[in-house]
Amino acid sequence: MQSKWLEDFLLLAQERSFTRAAELRHVTHPAFGRRIRALEAWAGTALIEPGSGPVRLTPAGEAFKDTAEQLVRTLAQSHDELQAVAGRQAHIITLATGRTLARTIVADWLARYSSVLQSAEMRIVTRTLEETVVMLQRGEVSFSLLYHHAAIAVRLDGRQFSHLTVAHDKLVPVAKADAHGRPIHDLSQAAHPGAPPVPYLAFSHHMALGRLVEDHLTQHPLAPRLRRCIDCDSADANYEYVLKGLGVAWMPWFMVRGDCQAGRLAVAGDNSLDVHFDIRLYRPKRHLGVAAEQFWADITKP
């Protein structure tokens, strides 16, 4: 039995989709399926209910899930402890987050807590929200910095992990500003009868930011008429497209506040279109390395 089969099984139980789980594990759908079948052969019983639709675990699969989680966690902890004994991890801080948060919140931290970095190395990896959660669960990183909102809530066992809300932000619809500081694409105008839809620069749905905007617009009683003209998996790219006047994008306020104040961009709608969310830093409750614990202590200082 291979440990990666356990990780495959746990991710499949979380995502309830062979396709999505295979994508997150960076293997083909057939290869992922063979690994699950190999685990079932080792277990001597079916762990996944047959049939189409969302994946469901068999009673044996449900019973095995807790065991698999404990095995993966124990292996990760043993690895960390061995590394700590060897002195390799004591002065390394590992952080998984999204690309946008790495550019904003993490960049601010690197400047603010530079004293910690004088005796430590910060390793930052950028992944999707789901992948950063999995990395934290496997013990591959010390911290995960994540968006928090009801529409994208993560599932982390409170008995094993703790978190701190480190910031509040919002997604704001912005467009390039004209010479008078007004948005060249105005969402309020799109509400008028006969007005053409506004060109919309969207985030890909697999991005947490994209799901936040789509959820908000779906539930908004007066959502503006939009024409989805670009779908992009990079907030940095969409930011450049907005600056070039290509349309409206919902951008993190942390990213665009300076541009709005300088008159390069303008808010393109009223505040009912803003999407508010928290930013949380998650960590295991077990003891981390010296540098990671010092970093946590600095972050949590009042």
Secondary structure, DSSP 8 states (H G I E B T S, - for coil): --HHHHHHHHHHHHH--HHHHHHHTTS-HHHHHHHHHHHHHHHTS--B--SSSS--B-HHHHHHHHHHHHHHHHHHHHHHHHHHHTTSSTTEEEEEE-HHHHHTHHHHHHHHTHHHHTS-EEEEEE--HHHHHHHHHHTS-SEEEEEE-GGG-----TTTEEEEEEEEEEEEEEEEB-TTS-BSS-TTGGGSTT---EEEEEE-TTSHHHHHHHHHHHH-TT---EEEEEEES-HHHHHHHHHTTS-BEEEEHHHHHHHHHHTSEEE-S-GGG-EEEEEEEEEESS---HHHHHHHHHHT--
